[in-house]
C-alpha cells in the first residue's frame, strides 16, 4: 500500500458494520491501518467482527440505533474518547423496503405500505445519516481534515416501482451529500457518495424465502474504493459519487477513481433551475 493510501493513525466510524457492505468497508479500512469504531444494532455481529485478526487492538464496539439522536451522539463521543479523534465516517447503516412490506416482499406499492414501516425506512436511512454526520463533523472540523462517505443506491433504484420509501431515503442522502459538502467547504472535510452499482449480496436485504436476483454483486467491491476515498489521495474531492462495480483494481487507485467519478445528486437539474431563475429576472 502506498503511503498516500495508508490510514495509519486515522480513526473511522462505520455504521452498519456488523454485516454486508459495512463489514467489508470496516475490514478494508482496518487493513489500511485505521482504528475502527463499529456501529450497529447487532451486538453479536459486532462481537464476531471484533474477533477478526485485522481488528486486533484497534476496534471499538458501539451498539447503537442510528435513528436515535442520543445513540448517534454517544457513538461519536465514544470513538473520540477511546481513540482521541475521529477522521472518517462511513454512513452504511440501512434497511430495505421489506420493513414496510410486512417483511414478506422486497417491493410494495406505496398505497399498500405499512405507514410506520415506511417512515422507519426514511428515519434509519436518511435521518440516521444526517445524525451521524451532524455529530461527526465537529471533531473533523477541529482537526482540519475529515471524510464523510455515504452509501446510497443507483439512480434507477431511487425511482423504481414498489421502492417508494427506500428510493426516497437514498435520494435524500444523495441530495444531502451536496448540501453537506457546501456547508463544509474550506474546512478540509469532504463528503462523497459510494454506491455498489447494482443489487448486492447483503444479508437481510431480501426477505427469507423471496426469490433473489440471478446476479448479485459481491460486497467486497466496496473495499478498494472506500480506502481511496478515506485516504489523503482524495483531498479536495467533494460532492461526488463513485461506482464500486466499475472500479478497476488493475489501475493506480487515483486513475481508477477518476474513471468512476461523477457529480453527486442531479447537477443538470440544478443548472437548469438556476438558468430558469436567471431568465425570469
PyMOL commands that set and color helices and strands:
alter all, ss='L'
color gray80, all
select helices_A, chain A and resi 3-5+20-31+43-50+53-55+69-83+97-100+110-112+115-143+155-158+164-183+219-230+232-234+244-246+253-259+267-280
alter helices_A, ss='H'
color red, helices_A
select strands_A, chain A and resi 11-15+35-40+59-63+88-91+146-150+189-195+240-243+261-263
alter strands_A, ss='S'
color yellow, strands_A
deselect
rebuild
show_as cartoon
